[in-house]
Amino acid sequence: MTEGATQPSEQSAGSNRRLAELIGGYQVSAAIGALARLGVADALADGPATSTELAASLGADEDALARLLDTIQDIGLFTLGNDGRYCLTAFGSLLRDDVPGSLRRYAVVSTDQWRWYAYGHLTHTLRTGEPGLVAAHGCGFWDYLASHPETAASFEESLARIGAARDQALVASVDLSGSHCVVDVGGGRGGLLSALLAAHPRLRGVLFDLPGVIEGAREQMREADLAERCEIIAGDFREGVPSGGDAYLLSWILHDWDDPTARRILARCRAVMDEGARLLVVEMVIPEGDEPSALAFKHLVRQADLEMLAVVGGRERTAGGFERLLNQSGFALTRIVPLKGMPWSVVEGAAV
């Protein structure tokens, strides 16, 4: 040490460690994704096991698996007993495939190679405003999914699993007893529309989505014994949407698009809606202010906005942002209803 030099302060040393941990955060994500693909949580569901036993049952390299499990002990997914057996925690159980609220599929999709490449081009995004996925793969998000059906299927499955609890919360929060027909624009496999039709026996539904998506919706409606009350139509909501509804639903749709495209989608809806018809937009709303209810999900919503920036090309919005979109597309904002215990809200508007 040179004369006059001083030791780093305890505070600066702590900051150094903290920043180093954040920089290496991708390693934790990669580890969780790998364990999810391997099915370690499911293997431990029947009881504790050693790394040797896990490796044998999962077809893994014993040394590599043991080192990874040892490295991530502090995360809290597993505990290690004195007998050398790993035990699944309640936290780690969320990586099981067969539990309510499972995040296994989300862990897999979030750490797929194609997505890593998009984040590897985040500097390109900052310089150009273009999603890193375009620089990484030469096309936009939806075109990429269209040309990679296995990735698209995994993505759809992840959305369906994440959306199940949200759908039930929405059913409990929104009264559609006065509506006769709800059009679910971009309704995917039909989980939300199925829940709404089940809760309102007199309600009819129209599910509208791309041709490659709606076959899953047909199966969903048949299994739920709702096929006679639901019409399924293929199309592109950027070009037009079905008429005949007095309530139009867009669940987790607008955040996928920039403002001009979002206005276009809303305008297509408004063009077929009578004055006074209801618009129900289900999205994360970027919290504003310091209220505990707002701060609870602030990090999660900001993280989702980064995903929109780097991968998809859309954006999360504030309440004011949604109000501007609606006003510019022929709607008046009537209220915003947060879904209890969740980062999503129902942004409700009326056709004017």
C-alpha positions, 0 to 999 in steps of 0.5 A: 500500500502506498504512503497516505493510502487508506483502507476502504471504509466499511460503507464503501466495502459494503456498497462494493459487495452489493453492486458485485452481487447485482452484477452477478444476478444473471447467474442466479437467474440462470441457476434457477432456470436450469433447476426448473428445466431439470425438474429438481423441485418435482424430484424433491416433492416426494421427500428429501434426497442427496445430490447423488440420488437427485443426479441419478433420478434426473440423469444429471452429472453428480458433481455439477449438480452438487456444486450448483445446489451448494452455490445457491443454498442461501436463496432459500429454495432448498435446505440441506440437512445434516444427513446430506439430503436436500429438502424442498422449502415452501418457497422452492415448491413454486418451481414444481410443475403441479402446484397452484401459482407454479413459476416453473414455466416462467423460470424456463421461459425467462432464461431461454437462450433467445431471451438472453440474447435480447438482453445482451443487446440492451446497449443497442436498445439504449442507443436506438430505442429498438428492442434488443431482440431485433438486433439479436434475431433480426426480427420483432418479438411476435415474428420470432414467436411465429417462426419458432412454434415450440418457443411460442407454445412455451410462452403461451403456457407460461402466460396461461399459468401466470394468468390463472390467479389473475383471472379469478381475481378479475372475476371477483372484482368486475361485475358483468351481470348487466352485460350480454356479450363480452368480446375477449380481444387477444384472449389466447387460450381462453382462460379468462373468458372461461372464468367469466362465462362460468361466473355469469351463466347468462353471459355470452362470449367471443374470443378473438385471436390469431389463427395459430392460437385459437385452437387451444381456446376451442379445446379450453371451451369444450373442456369447460362445457362452454362451447355453445356460449362462446364464439371463437374467431380468428383475426388480427386485432390491429386490423379489426375486431368482431362486433356485437359485444357490449363489453370489450376486454383486453387482458395484458395486450396493450403493454405489448405495443407502443403508443401508436399501435395501442391507439390503433388497437383501441380505435379498432375496438371503438369502431364496433362499439356502441356509445356507452359500451364498456372497455376493460383493460387489464394491465399493470399500472406503474405506481405513483406516489409513496403509498404502501399499496403503490410501493408493494409492486413498484419493482415488479412493474418496473421490471416488467417495463424493462422486459417490454423495452428490451424484448417485446417493444411495448411499455408499461404505463401510468394511470395518466398514460392509460387515460391519454390512450383512452381519450385519444381513441374514443373512450372516457376513463371511468375508474381503475380497480386494482386486483387485490394482492396483485400488480394488475389493475382493471382500467375501465373505460366507456365508449363516448 
